[in-house]
Amino acid sequence: MSTVTTDCLLYTRHSTEGVAEITFNRPTCMNALNLDMAAAFAEAATAAANDPKVRVLVLTGRGTSFMSGGDIHAFHKLLSAPAAERRDHIARLIDFTHQAVTALRRMEKPVIAGIHGTAAGPGIGITLACDLVVASDRAVFQMAYGPLGTTPEAGATHALPRLVGSRRAAELALLDRRLTALEALELGIVNRICPAPMLAEETRCVARKLACGAANASGRTKRLLYLSLEHNFQQQLAAERETFLSAIDSGEFAEGITAFVERRKPFFGQC
């Protein structure tokens, strides 16, 4: 196991499991996102995406919340700064955050969020950029931009309408509706809910299951699912054909077929 620690983020790679974990680490302010955390997040997400030993990435937060939103106190201090300085600071914060969520979406490996406490502001966009979401029964979700006189970022306005539909997305964004974990599950924002004390283990269980599977096939399947949002039907059929054909010469395909014929569990080299 290797860990890279900063004041605001932990990046841990469990090499024997093929699982990496990004942990937001500003518990005293409910993991509010500031410039340093955004920069560290972008760096860690990019590292996980480019590391062939990482088969699955998990996102969590220390303390009582996953991410309570942007760092409002830092924003308040910026109000007295010159306009150019204020704009530059916020632009860099957004750019790092967007670099991170882009890495989450584009990496050909599953990304799992373990959500406890509050996921608000950029925490919503980050949650939506993950492929699977396990939530504590105490988790709450809220856009939280309108009351601050600003607009969503972190990819939320792209992912949310596609996930819940335009009417529900408008309600969540414009009326700033606060969702319980159960409501988020019903809307499809969350995949499963578990009791708060079991969240860490439930998230690790999902990660281990994926890490033990066919990593290349999982990554390609993820890519196909996201391509479907951009392709017409014929384009998607072509992408499916190309992806399937690219898999048939792989060791994963040979092992999966052989294991099926031999009536045993496939071994894909990690577990």
C-alpha atoms as an extended CHARMM CRD file, in Angstrom:
* protein
*
       271  EXT
         1         1  MET       CA              0.0000000000        0.0000000000        0.0000000000  PROA      1               0.0000000000
         2         2  SER       CA              1.2500000000        3.4790000000       -0.8520000000  PROA      2               0.0000000000
         3         3  THR       CA             -0.2100000000        6.7860000000        0.3510000000  PROA      3               0.0000000000
         4         4  VAL       CA              0.3590000000       10.3500000000       -0.7940000000  PROA      4               0.0000000000
         5         5  THR       CA             -0.8140000000       12.8320000000        1.8490000000  PROA      5               0.0000000000
         6         6  THR       CA             -1.4350000000       16.5540000000        1.6140000000  PROA      6               0.0000000000
         7         7  ASP       CA             -3.1570000000       18.8730000000        4.0730000000  PROA      7               0.0000000000
         8         8  CYS       CA             -6.4010000000       18.5060000000        2.1600000000  PROA      8               0.0000000000
         9         9  LEU       CA             -6.3810000000       15.1530000000        0.3440000000  PROA      9               0.0000000000
        10        10  LEU       CA             -5.1600000000       11.5730000000        0.7430000000  PROA      10              0.0000000000
        11        11  TYR       CA             -4.3430000000        9.3400000000       -2.2170000000  PROA      11              0.0000000000
        12        12  THR       CA             -3.8890000000        5.6870000000       -1.3090000000  PROA      12              0.0000000000
        13        13  ARG       CA             -3.1170000000        2.8290000000       -3.6680000000  PROA      13              0.0000000000
        14        14  HSD       CA             -3.7540000000       -0.7180000000       -2.4580000000  PROA      14              0.0000000000
        15        15  SER       CA             -1.5190000000       -2.4140000000       -5.0200000000  PROA      15              0.0000000000
        16        16  THR       CA             -2.4010000000       -5.9740000000       -4.0140000000  PROA      16              0.0000000000
        17        17  GLU       CA             -6.1100000000       -5.2610000000       -4.5530000000  PROA      17              0.0000000000
        18        18  GLY       CA             -5.8050000000       -3.0180000000       -7.5980000000  PROA      18              0.0000000000
        19        19  VAL       CA             -7.8460000000       -0.3490000000       -5.7910000000  PROA      19              0.0000000000
        20        20  ALA       CA             -6.8970000000        3.3160000000       -5.3300000000  PROA      20              0.0000000000
        21        21  GLU       CA             -8.7090000000        5.6890000000       -2.9920000000  PROA      21              0.0000000000
        22        22  ILE       CA             -9.0070000000        9.4680000000       -3.0170000000  PROA      22              0.0000000000
        23        23  THR       CA            -10.0880000000       10.8420000000        0.3530000000  PROA      23              0.0000000000
        24        24  PHE       CA            -11.0550000000       14.4850000000        0.7590000000  PROA      24              0.0000000000
        25        25  ASN       CA             -9.2800000000       15.5670000000        3.9170000000  PROA      25              0.0000000000
        26        26  ARG       CA            -10.5970000000       18.8510000000        5.3040000000  PROA      26              0.0000000000
        27        27  PRO       CA            -12.8640000000       17.3890000000        7.9880000000  PROA      27              0.0000000000
        28        28  THR       CA            -12.9640000000       20.5400000000       10.1330000000  PROA      28              0.0000000000
        29        29  CYS       CA            -14.8420000000       22.3620000000        7.3590000000  PROA      29              0.0000000000
        30        30  MET       CA            -16.8310000000       19.3620000000        6.0690000000  PROA      30              0.0000000000
        31        31  ASN       CA            -14.3850000000       18.9560000000        3.1500000000  PROA      31              0.0000000000
        32        32  ALA       CA            -15.3230000000       22.2800000000        1.5670000000  PROA      32              0.0000000000
        33        33  LEU       CA            -13.4970000000       22.5550000000       -1.7430000000  PROA      33              0.0000000000
        34        34  ASN       CA            -10.7390000000       25.1690000000       -1.9310000000  PROA      34              0.0000000000
        35        35  LEU       CA             -8.0240000000       25.7800000000       -4.5090000000  PROA      35              0.0000000000
        36        36  ASP       CA             -5.4450000000       23.4950000000       -2.8650000000  PROA      36              0.0000000000
        37        37  MET       CA             -7.8900000000       20.6030000000       -2.6150000000  PROA      37              0.0000000000
        38        38  ALA       CA             -9.0240000000       21.0570000000       -6.2070000000  PROA      38              0.0000000000
        39        39  ALA       CA             -5.4140000000       21.0000000000       -7.4300000000  PROA      39              0.0000000000
        40        40  ALA       CA             -4.6120000000       17.8950000000       -5.3720000000  PROA      40              0.0000000000
        41        41  PHE       CA             -7.8060000000       16.2300000000       -6.5840000000  PROA      41              0.0000000000
        42        42  ALA       CA             -6.9370000000       16.8560000000      -10.2230000000  PROA      42              0.0000000000
        43        43  GLU       CA             -3.4360000000       15.4650000000       -9.6930000000  PROA      43              0.0000000000
        44        44  ALA       CA             -4.6600000000       12.3450000000       -7.8720000000  PROA      44              0.0000000000
        45        45  ALA       CA             -7.4490000000       11.6060000000      -10.3710000000  PROA      45              0.0000000000
        46        46  THR       CA             -5.0030000000       11.9270000000      -13.2580000000  PROA      46              0.0000000000
        47        47  ALA       CA             -2.5080000000        9.6620000000      -11.4940000000  PROA      47              0.0000000000
        48        48  ALA       CA             -5.1680000000        6.9940000000      -10.9570000000  PROA      48              0.0000000000
        49        49  ALA       CA             -6.2860000000        7.2390000000      -14.5780000000  PROA      49              0.0000000000
        50        50  ASN       CA             -2.7390000000        6.7360000000      -15.8570000000  PROA      50              0.0000000000
        51        51  ASP       CA             -1.6780000000        4.0020000000      -13.4180000000  PROA      51              0.0000000000
        52        52  PRO       CA             -2.0420000000        0.5210000000      -15.0190000000  PROA      52              0.0000000000
        53        53  LYS       CA             -2.0060000000       -1.0800000000      -11.5660000000  PROA      53              0.0000000000
        54        54  VAL       CA             -5.1680000000        0.7630000000      -10.5680000000  PROA      54              0.0000000000
        55        55  ARG       CA             -8.2210000000       -1.2110000000      -11.6550000000  PROA      55              0.0000000000
        56        56  VAL       CA            -10.8380000000        0.6590000000       -9.5690000000  PROA      56              0.0000000000
        57        57  LEU       CA            -10.9120000000        4.1350000000       -7.9930000000  PROA      57              0.0000000000
        58        58  VAL       CA            -12.8830000000        4.9630000000       -4.8330000000  PROA      58              0.0000000000
        59        59  LEU       CA            -13.7760000000        8.4850000000       -3.6320000000  PROA      59              0.0000000000
        60        60  THR       CA            -14.5640000000        9.1800000000        0.0250000000  PROA      60              0.0000000000
        61        61  GLY       CA            -14.3210000000       12.0030000000        2.5430000000  PROA      61              0.0000000000
        62        62  ARG       CA            -13.0020000000       12.1900000000        6.0960000000  PROA      62              0.0000000000
        63        63  GLY       CA            -15.1350000000       13.4770000000        8.9190000000  PROA      63              0.0000000000
        64        64  THR       CA            -18.8560000000       14.0680000000        8.8230000000  PROA      64              0.0000000000
        65        65  SER       CA            -19.3600000000       14.8330000000        5.1130000000  PROA      65              0.0000000000
        66        66  PHE       CA            -18.2860000000       13.7930000000        1.6440000000  PROA      66              0.0000000000
        67        67  MET       CA            -18.0500000000       17.4110000000        0.3990000000  PROA      67              0.0000000000
        68        68  SER       CA            -20.2120000000       20.2020000000        1.7600000000  PROA      68              0.0000000000
        69        69  GLY       CA            -19.6420000000       22.5160000000       -1.2270000000  PROA      69              0.0000000000
        70        70  GLY       CA            -17.1540000000       25.2380000000       -2.0830000000  PROA      70              0.0000000000
        71        71  ASP       CA            -15.1550000000       27.0110000000        0.6120000000  PROA      71              0.0000000000
        72        72  ILE       CA            -17.4950000000       29.9400000000        1.3040000000  PROA      72              0.0000000000
        73        73  HSD       CA            -15.1130000000       31.5720000000        3.7790000000  PROA      73              0.0000000000
        74        74  ALA       CA            -12.3880000000       31.6300000000        1.1150000000  PROA      74              0.0000000000
        75        75  PHE       CA            -14.8660000000       33.1570000000       -1.3270000000  PROA      75              0.0000000000
        76        76  HSD       CA            -15.7920000000       35.8050000000        1.2470000000  PROA      76              0.0000000000
        77        77  LYS       CA            -12.1550000000       36.8410000000        1.6150000000  PROA      77              0.0000000000
        78        78  LEU       CA            -11.9250000000       37.1980000000       -2.1540000000  PROA      78              0.0000000000
        79        79  LEU       CA            -14.6750000000       39.8260000000       -2.2000000000  PROA      79              0.0000000000
        80        80  SER       CA            -12.1650000000       42.4530000000       -1.0590000000  PROA      80              0.0000000000
        81        81  ALA       CA             -9.5650000000       41.4200000000       -3.6670000000  PROA      81              0.0000000000
        82        82  PRO       CA             -9.2100000000       43.1720000000       -7.0510000000  PROA      82              0.0000000000
        83        83  ALA       CA            -11.5850000000       41.8440000000       -9.6880000000  PROA      83              0.0000000000
        84        84  ALA       CA             -8.7860000000       40.3390000000      -11.7930000000  PROA      84              0.0000000000
        85        85  GLU       CA             -7.3420000000       38.4750000000       -8.8090000000  PROA      85              0.0000000000
        86        86  ARG       CA            -10.7660000000       37.2320000000       -7.7810000000  PROA      86              0.0000000000
        87        87  ARG       CA            -11.5300000000       36.0020000000      -11.2840000000  PROA      87              0.0000000000
        88        88  ASP       CA             -8.1330000000       34.3030000000      -11.6410000000  PROA      88              0.0000000000
        89        89  HSD       CA             -8.5330000000       32.4570000000       -8.3390000000  PROA      89              0.0000000000
        90        90  ILE       CA            -12.0200000000       31.1630000000       -9.1440000000  PROA      90              0.0000000000
        91        91  ALA       CA            -11.0160000000       30.2560000000      -12.7060000000  PROA      91              0.0000000000
        92        92  ARG       CA             -8.1410000000       28.1180000000      -11.4300000000  PROA      92              0.0000000000
        93        93  LEU       CA            -10.4280000000       26.4670000000       -8.8720000000  PROA      93              0.0000000000
        94        94  ILE       CA            -12.9520000000       25.5830000000      -11.5840000000  PROA      94              0.0000000000
        95        95  ASP       CA            -10.2760000000       24.4370000000      -14.0300000000  PROA      95              0.0000000000
        96        96  PHE       CA             -8.7150000000       22.0250000000      -11.5150000000  PROA      96              0.0000000000
        97        97  THR       CA            -12.1460000000       20.6850000000      -10.5630000000  PROA      97              0.0000000000
        98        98  HSD       CA            -13.0870000000       20.1960000000      -14.2040000000  PROA      98              0.0000000000
        99        99  GLN       CA             -9.7730000000       18.4680000000      -14.8790000000  PROA      99              0.0000000000
       100       100  ALA       CA            -10.5540000000       16.0550000000      -12.0490000000  PROA      100             0.0000000000
       101       101  VAL       CA            -14.1280000000       15.2170000000      -13.0920000000  PROA      101             0.0000000000
       102       102  THR       CA            -12.9740000000       14.8190000000      -16.7020000000  PROA      102             0.0000000000
       103       103  ALA       CA            -10.4130000000       12.2770000000      -15.5320000000  PROA      103             0.0000000000
       104       104  LEU       CA            -13.1160000000       10.4100000000      -13.5870000000  PROA      104             0.0000000000
       105       105  ARG       CA            -15.3840000000       10.2120000000      -16.6200000000  PROA      105             0.0000000000
       106       106  ARG       CA            -12.7130000000        9.3750000000      -19.1950000000  PROA      106             0.0000000000
       107       107  MET       CA            -10.6220000000        6.8070000000      -17.3230000000  PROA      107             0.0000000000
       108       108  GLU       CA            -11.3440000000        3.3050000000      -18.5700000000  PROA      108             0.0000000000
       109       109  LYS       CA            -11.7890000000        1.9170000000      -15.0800000000  PROA      109             0.0000000000
       110       110  PRO       CA            -14.7640000000        2.0730000000      -12.7060000000  PROA      110             0.0000000000
       111       111  VAL       CA            -15.0270000000        4.9480000000      -10.2200000000  PROA      111             0.0000000000
       112       112  ILE       CA            -17.0720000000        4.4750000000       -7.0380000000  PROA      112             0.0000000000
       113       113  ALA       CA            -18.1810000000        7.1850000000       -4.6190000000  PROA      113             0.0000000000
       114       114  GLY       CA            -18.8730000000        6.3690000000       -0.9810000000  PROA      114             0.0000000000
       115       115  ILE       CA            -21.1350000000        9.2300000000        0.1650000000  PROA      115             0.0000000000
       116       116  HSD       CA            -21.7750000000       10.0890000000        3.7900000000  PROA      116             0.0000000000
       117       117  GLY       CA            -23.1280000000       13.2670000000        5.3220000000  PROA      117             0.0000000000
       118       118  THR       CA            -23.4730000000       16.0900000000        2.8080000000  PROA      118             0.0000000000
       119       119  ALA       CA            -22.6980000000       16.1170000000       -0.9040000000  PROA      119             0.0000000000
       120       120  ALA       CA            -23.3960000000       19.6460000000       -2.0970000000  PROA      120             0.0000000000
       121       121  GLY       CA            -22.1320000000       22.1560000000       -4.6570000000  PROA      121             0.0000000000
       122       122  PRO       CA            -19.1280000000       20.6330000000       -6.4370000000  PROA      122             0.0000000000
       123       123  GLY       CA            -19.7280000000       17.5280000000       -4.3400000000  PROA      123             0.0000000000
       124       124  ILE       CA            -22.8250000000       16.9160000000       -6.4890000000  PROA      124             0.0000000000
       125       125  GLY       CA            -20.8860000000       17.2200000000       -9.7450000000  PROA      125             0.0000000000
       126       126  ILE       CA            -18.1630000000       14.9210000000       -8.4510000000  PROA      126             0.0000000000
       127       127  THR       CA            -20.7680000000       12.3760000000       -7.3300000000  PROA      127             0.0000000000
       128       128  LEU       CA            -22.4270000000       12.4600000000      -10.7440000000  PROA      128             0.0000000000
       129       129  ALA       CA            -19.0560000000       11.9630000000      -12.4670000000  PROA      129             0.0000000000
       130       130  CYS       CA            -18.6160000000        8.6210000000      -10.6860000000  PROA      130             0.0000000000
       131       131  ASP       CA            -19.9020000000        5.4060000000      -12.2310000000  PROA      131             0.0000000000
       132       132  LEU       CA            -21.3790000000        3.8710000000       -9.0820000000  PROA      132             0.0000000000
       133       133  VAL       CA            -22.5130000000        5.5570000000       -5.8710000000  PROA      133             0.0000000000
       134       134  VAL       CA            -22.9310000000        3.8990000000       -2.4770000000  PROA      134             0.0000000000
       135       135  ALA       CA            -24.5460000000        6.1860000000        0.0870000000  PROA      135             0.0000000000
       136       136  SER       CA            -25.0470000000        6.1430000000        3.8040000000  PROA      136             0.0000000000
       137       137  ASP       CA            -28.6640000000        6.2700000000        4.9080000000  PROA      137             0.0000000000
       138       138  ARG       CA            -27.7540000000        9.6200000000        6.4900000000  PROA      138             0.0000000000
       139       139  ALA       CA            -26.4280000000       11.1800000000        3.2860000000  PROA      139             0.0000000000
       140       140  VAL       CA            -28.0390000000       14.3110000000        1.8370000000  PROA      140             0.0000000000
       141       141  PHE       CA            -27.6320000000       15.8970000000       -1.5920000000  PROA      141             0.0000000000
       142       142  GLN       CA            -28.1410000000       19.5130000000       -2.5840000000  PROA      142             0.0000000000
       143       143  MET       CA            -27.0630000000       21.7310000000       -5.4860000000  PROA      143             0.0000000000
       144       144  ALA       CA            -26.6690000000       24.7910000000       -3.2100000000  PROA      144             0.0000000000
       145       145  TYR       CA            -25.6800000000       27.2930000000       -5.9080000000  PROA      145             0.0000000000
       146       146  GLY       CA            -28.7360000000       29.5420000000       -6.2340000000  PROA      146             0.0000000000
       147       147  PRO       CA            -28.6530000000       30.8670000000       -2.6460000000  PROA      147             0.0000000000
       148       148  LEU       CA            -25.0410000000       31.9380000000       -3.2860000000  PROA      148             0.0000000000
       149       149  GLY       CA            -25.9950000000       33.8530000000       -6.4150000000  PROA      149             0.0000000000
       150       150  THR       CA            -23.9900000000       31.6380000000       -8.7330000000  PROA      150             0.0000000000
       151       151  THR       CA            -24.3930000000       28.7160000000      -11.1180000000  PROA      151             0.0000000000
       152       152  PRO       CA            -23.4650000000       25.0110000000      -11.0210000000  PROA      152             0.0000000000
       153       153  GLU       CA            -20.1390000000       23.6150000000      -12.2320000000  PROA      153             0.0000000000
       154       154  ALA       CA            -18.1580000000       20.3450000000      -11.9370000000  PROA      154             0.0000000000
       155       155  GLY       CA            -20.2550000000       18.9350000000      -14.7860000000  PROA      155             0.0000000000
       156       156  ALA       CA            -23.5040000000       18.8630000000      -12.8200000000  PROA      156             0.0000000000
       157       157  THR       CA            -25.6060000000       20.5490000000      -15.5240000000  PROA      157             0.0000000000
       158       158  HSD       CA            -24.4060000000       17.9780000000      -18.0770000000  PROA      158             0.0000000000
       159       159  ALA       CA            -24.9280000000       14.8410000000      -16.0010000000  PROA      159             0.0000000000
       160       160  LEU       CA            -28.0330000000       15.7010000000      -13.9830000000  PROA      160             0.0000000000
       161       161  PRO       CA            -30.5980000000       16.1880000000      -16.8160000000  PROA      161             0.0000000000
       162       162  ARG       CA            -29.3610000000       12.9860000000      -18.4800000000  PROA      162             0.0000000000
       163       163  LEU       CA            -29.7320000000       11.0870000000      -15.2390000000  PROA      163             0.0000000000
       164       164  VAL       CA            -33.0020000000       12.3820000000      -13.7920000000  PROA      164             0.0000000000
       165       165  GLY       CA            -34.6260000000       14.2120000000      -16.7200000000  PROA      165             0.0000000000
       166       166  SER       CA            -34.8150000000       17.9250000000      -17.4710000000  PROA      166             0.0000000000
       167       167  ARG       CA            -37.8460000000       18.6880000000      -15.2500000000  PROA      167             0.0000000000
       168       168  ARG       CA            -36.3860000000       17.0940000000      -12.1380000000  PROA      168             0.0000000000
       169       169  ALA       CA            -32.9780000000       18.6170000000      -12.8750000000  PROA      169             0.0000000000
       170       170  ALA       CA            -34.6100000000       22.0610000000      -13.0530000000  PROA      170             0.0000000000
       171       171  GLU       CA            -36.3360000000       21.4810000000       -9.7270000000  PROA      171             0.0000000000
       172       172  LEU       CA            -33.0950000000       20.4380000000       -8.0420000000  PROA      172             0.0000000000
       173       173  ALA       CA            -31.0720000000       23.2840000000       -9.5330000000  PROA      173             0.0000000000
       174       174  LEU       CA            -33.5720000000       26.1630000000       -9.4780000000  PROA      174             0.0000000000
       175       175  LEU       CA            -35.4650000000       25.3850000000       -6.2740000000  PROA      175             0.0000000000
       176       176  ASP       CA            -32.3640000000       23.9980000000       -4.5470000000  PROA      176             0.0000000000
       177       177  ARG       CA            -34.2920000000       20.9830000000       -3.3450000000  PROA      177             0.0000000000
       178       178  ARG       CA            -32.4680000000       18.9510000000       -0.6900000000  PROA      178             0.0000000000
       179       179  LEU       CA            -32.5490000000       15.1830000000       -1.2640000000  PROA      179             0.0000000000
       180       180  THR       CA            -32.3510000000       12.4420000000        1.3170000000  PROA      180             0.0000000000
       181       181  ALA       CA            -30.4260000000        9.2880000000        0.4870000000  PROA      181             0.0000000000
       182       182  LEU       CA            -33.6850000000        7.4650000000       -0.2420000000  PROA      182             0.0000000000
       183       183  GLU       CA            -34.8790000000       10.2200000000       -2.6000000000  PROA      183             0.0000000000
       184       184  ALA       CA            -31.5000000000       10.1630000000       -4.3670000000  PROA      184             0.0000000000
       185       185  LEU       CA            -31.8440000000        6.3960000000       -4.7480000000  PROA      185             0.0000000000
       186       186  GLU       CA            -35.3230000000        6.7560000000       -6.2360000000  PROA      186             0.0000000000
       187       187  LEU       CA            -34.0390000000        9.3390000000       -8.7400000000  PROA      187             0.0000000000
       188       188  GLY       CA            -31.1130000000        7.1480000000       -9.7740000000  PROA      188             0.0000000000
       189       189  ILE       CA            -28.4080000000        9.4180000000       -8.3610000000  PROA      189             0.0000000000
       190       190  VAL       CA            -27.4310000000        6.6750000000       -5.9270000000  PROA      190             0.0000000000
       191       191  ASN       CA            -27.0710000000        2.9530000000       -6.6750000000  PROA      191             0.0000000000
       192       192  ARG       CA            -27.4990000000        1.5910000000       -3.1710000000  PROA      192             0.0000000000
       193       193  ILE       CA            -27.9490000000        2.7030000000        0.4390000000  PROA      193             0.0000000000
       194       194  CYS       CA            -26.5270000000        1.1130000000        3.5450000000  PROA      194             0.0000000000
       195       195  PRO       CA            -26.5000000000        1.9530000000        7.2660000000  PROA      195             0.0000000000
       196       196  ALA       CA            -23.9180000000        4.6320000000        8.0540000000  PROA      196             0.0000000000
       197       197  PRO       CA            -21.5860000000        2.3380000000       10.0680000000  PROA      197             0.0000000000
       198       198  MET       CA            -21.3980000000       -0.0690000000        7.1200000000  PROA      198             0.0000000000
       199       199  LEU       CA            -20.6390000000        2.4830000000        4.3810000000  PROA      199             0.0000000000
       200       200  ALA       CA            -16.8640000000        2.0040000000        4.2510000000  PROA      200             0.0000000000
       201       201  GLU       CA            -17.1070000000       -1.7820000000        4.0930000000  PROA      201             0.0000000000
       202       202  GLU       CA            -19.9560000000       -1.7590000000        1.5710000000  PROA      202             0.0000000000
       203       203  THR       CA            -17.9880000000        0.6020000000       -0.6910000000  PROA      203             0.0000000000
       204       204  ARG       CA            -14.8570000000       -1.5540000000       -0.3990000000  PROA      204             0.0000000000
       205       205  CYS       CA            -16.9080000000       -4.6530000000       -1.1800000000  PROA      205             0.0000000000
       206       206  VAL       CA            -18.1210000000       -3.1370000000       -4.4520000000  PROA      206             0.0000000000
       207       207  ALA       CA            -14.5750000000       -2.0080000000       -5.2750000000  PROA      207             0.0000000000
       208       208  ARG       CA            -13.0850000000       -5.4380000000       -4.6010000000  PROA      208             0.0000000000
       209       209  LYS       CA            -15.7260000000       -7.1360000000       -6.7230000000  PROA      209             0.0000000000
       210       210  LEU       CA            -14.9000000000       -4.8770000000       -9.6640000000  PROA      210             0.0000000000
       211       211  ALA       CA            -11.1410000000       -5.1960000000       -9.0960000000  PROA      211             0.0000000000
       212       212  CYS       CA            -11.4500000000       -8.9760000000       -9.2670000000  PROA      212             0.0000000000
       213       213  GLY       CA            -13.2790000000       -8.7810000000      -12.5910000000  PROA      213             0.0000000000
       214       214  ALA       CA            -12.1090000000       -8.2620000000      -16.1480000000  PROA      214             0.0000000000
       215       215  ALA       CA            -10.5890000000       -4.7970000000      -15.8530000000  PROA      215             0.0000000000
       216       216  ASN       CA            -10.2180000000       -4.1090000000      -19.5710000000  PROA      216             0.0000000000
       217       217  ALA       CA            -13.7640000000       -5.2440000000      -20.2980000000  PROA      217             0.0000000000
       218       218  SER       CA            -15.1320000000       -3.0820000000      -17.4690000000  PROA      218             0.0000000000
       219       219  GLY       CA            -13.2690000000       -0.0470000000      -18.7700000000  PROA      219             0.0000000000
       220       220  ARG       CA            -14.5100000000       -0.5700000000      -22.3090000000  PROA      220             0.0000000000
       221       221  THR       CA            -18.0680000000       -1.1060000000      -21.0970000000  PROA      221             0.0000000000
       222       222  LYS       CA            -17.8800000000        2.1810000000      -19.1770000000  PROA      222             0.0000000000
       223       223  ARG       CA            -16.6670000000        3.9460000000      -22.3120000000  PROA      223             0.0000000000
       224       224  LEU       CA            -19.5160000000        2.4760000000      -24.3620000000  PROA      224             0.0000000000
       225       225  LEU       CA            -22.1080000000        3.6320000000      -21.8530000000  PROA      225             0.0000000000
       226       226  TYR       CA            -20.8720000000        7.2170000000      -22.0210000000  PROA      226             0.0000000000
       227       227  LEU       CA            -20.4900000000        7.1340000000      -25.8070000000  PROA      227             0.0000000000
       228       228  SER       CA            -24.1740000000        6.2230000000      -26.0180000000  PROA      228             0.0000000000
       229       229  LEU       CA            -25.0090000000        9.7350000000      -24.7850000000  PROA      229             0.0000000000
       230       230  GLU       CA            -23.2890000000       11.1920000000      -27.8390000000  PROA      230             0.0000000000
       231       231  HSD       CA            -23.9530000000        8.5750000000      -30.5440000000  PROA      231             0.0000000000
       232       232  ASN       CA            -26.9740000000        7.7940000000      -32.6280000000  PROA      232             0.0000000000
       233       233  PHE       CA            -28.0760000000        4.1530000000      -32.7560000000  PROA      233             0.0000000000
       234       234  GLN       CA            -25.9520000000        3.1540000000      -35.7390000000  PROA      234             0.0000000000
       235       235  GLN       CA            -22.8600000000        4.8430000000      -34.3240000000  PROA      235             0.0000000000
       236       236  GLN       CA            -23.3450000000        2.9830000000      -31.0570000000  PROA      236             0.0000000000
       237       237  LEU       CA            -23.7390000000       -0.3570000000      -32.8570000000  PROA      237             0.0000000000
       238       238  ALA       CA            -20.4580000000        0.3260000000      -34.6440000000  PROA      238             0.0000000000
       239       239  ALA       CA            -18.7370000000        1.1610000000      -31.3600000000  PROA      239             0.0000000000
       240       240  GLU       CA            -20.0720000000       -2.0240000000      -29.7600000000  PROA      240             0.0000000000
       241       241  ARG       CA            -18.8350000000       -4.0870000000      -32.7040000000  PROA      241             0.0000000000
       242       242  GLU       CA            -15.3570000000       -2.5430000000      -32.5740000000  PROA      242             0.0000000000
       243       243  THR       CA            -15.0920000000       -2.9650000000      -28.8020000000  PROA      243             0.0000000000
       244       244  PHE       CA            -16.2320000000       -6.5960000000      -28.8430000000  PROA      244             0.0000000000
       245       245  LEU       CA            -13.8120000000       -7.4840000000      -31.6380000000  PROA      245             0.0000000000
       246       246  SER       CA            -10.9510000000       -5.8010000000      -29.7990000000  PROA      246             0.0000000000
       247       247  ALA       CA            -11.6440000000       -8.0430000000      -26.8000000000  PROA      247             0.0000000000
       248       248  ILE       CA            -11.6020000000      -11.4500000000      -28.4770000000  PROA      248             0.0000000000
       249       249  ASP       CA             -7.8180000000      -11.6770000000      -28.6750000000  PROA      249             0.0000000000
       250       250  SER       CA             -7.3740000000      -10.6890000000      -25.0300000000  PROA      250             0.0000000000
       251       251  GLY       CA             -6.3910000000      -12.9170000000      -22.1540000000  PROA      251             0.0000000000
       252       252  GLU       CA             -9.5550000000      -11.8390000000      -20.3390000000  PROA      252             0.0000000000
       253       253  PHE       CA            -11.7570000000      -13.2060000000      -23.0960000000  PROA      253             0.0000000000
       254       254  ALA       CA             -9.8540000000      -16.5010000000      -23.2220000000  PROA      254             0.0000000000
       255       255  GLU       CA            -10.0090000000      -16.8940000000      -19.4460000000  PROA      255             0.0000000000
       256       256  GLY       CA            -13.7120000000      -16.0110000000      -19.2530000000  PROA      256             0.0000000000
       257       257  ILE       CA            -14.6940000000      -18.4730000000      -21.9790000000  PROA      257             0.0000000000
       258       258  THR       CA            -12.4810000000      -21.2400000000      -20.6090000000  PROA      258             0.0000000000
       259       259  ALA       CA            -13.7590000000      -20.7500000000      -17.0620000000  PROA      259             0.0000000000
       260       260  PHE       CA            -17.3550000000      -20.9360000000      -18.2780000000  PROA      260             0.0000000000
       261       261  VAL       CA            -16.7260000000      -24.2070000000      -20.1380000000  PROA      261             0.0000000000
       262       262  GLU       CA            -14.8440000000      -25.6420000000      -17.1660000000  PROA      262             0.0000000000
       263       263  ARG       CA            -17.6070000000      -24.4990000000      -14.8040000000  PROA      263             0.0000000000
       264       264  ARG       CA            -15.3350000000      -22.5250000000      -12.5170000000  PROA      264             0.0000000000
       265       265  LYS       CA            -14.9240000000      -18.9150000000      -11.4680000000  PROA      265             0.0000000000
       266       266  PRO       CA            -12.7070000000      -16.9490000000      -13.8780000000  PROA      266             0.0000000000
       267       267  PHE       CA             -9.3810000000      -15.6360000000      -12.6340000000  PROA      267             0.0000000000
       268       268  PHE       CA             -8.4260000000      -12.3120000000      -14.1650000000  PROA      268             0.0000000000
       269       269  GLY       CA             -5.0690000000      -11.9130000000      -12.4430000000  PROA      269             0.0000000000
       270       270  GLN       CA             -5.9010000000       -9.7790000000       -9.4070000000  PROA      270             0.0000000000
       271       271  CYS       CA             -7.7740000000      -11.8270000000       -6.7880000000  PROA      271             0.0000000000
